[in-house]
Amino acid sequence: MVNLRIKDICAQKGITQKSLSEMIEVSTTSLSRIITGEQKPSLDTLEKVATALNAVSYTHLTLPTKR
């Protein structure tokens, strides 16, 4: 579910996958695979994503979103 949370936060903040991949220094292909759930991100990558998205910690990426 982390992948959906990343996707939701990016959408809310208007951040593209390309710009997020540049912020966290991973390829757009790797980030795309993470967001689609094809690849599990490392803890290091989750921490970078949390920092880039201004989440307090990577655990906020795992909190469910209200739909």
C-alpha positions in Angstrom: 0.0 0.0 0.0 3.0 2.3 0.3 3.0 2.6 -3.5 -0.6 4.0 -3.5 0.3 6.4 -0.6 3.3 7.8 -2.6 1.1 8.2 -5.6 -1.6 10.0 -3.6 0.8 12.3 -1.9 2.4 13.2 -5.2 -1.0 13.9 -6.7 -2.0 16.1 -3.8 1.3 18.1 -4.0 1.4 18.2 -7.8 4.8 16.4 -7.9 5.4 14.3 -11.0 7.2 11.0 -10.9 10.0 12.5 -12.9 10.6 15.3 -10.4 10.3 12.9 -7.5 12.8 10.5 -9.0 15.2 13.5 -9.5 14.7 14.6 -5.8 15.4 11.1 -4.5 18.1 10.3 -7.0 16.6 7.1 -8.4 15.7 6.4 -12.0 12.2 7.1 -13.2 11.9 3.4 -14.2 12.7 2.3 -10.6 10.3 4.9 -9.1 7.6 3.8 -11.6 8.0 0.2 -10.6 7.7 1.2 -6.9 4.6 3.2 -7.5 2.9 0.4 -9.6 3.9 -2.1 -6.9 6.2 -4.1 -9.2 9.2 -3.4 -7.0 9.5 -2.9 -3.2 11.5 0.1 -2.2 14.4 -0.2 0.2 14.3 1.5 3.6 16.8 4.1 2.3 14.5 4.9 -0.7 11.5 5.2 1.6 13.3 7.6 3.8 14.3 9.7 0.8 10.7 9.7 -0.5 9.4 10.8 2.9 11.9 13.6 3.0 11.1 14.7 -0.5 7.4 14.7 0.2 7.8 16.4 3.5 6.4 13.5 5.4 7.5 13.3 9.0 8.9 9.8 8.5 8.5 6.9 6.1 5.8 5.5 8.4 3.5 8.2 7.2 3.7 6.7 3.8 2.1 3.6 5.2 -0.8 5.2 6.9 -4.1 4.5 5.0 -5.7 7.2 3.1 -9.4 8.0 3.3 -11.1 7.2 0.0 
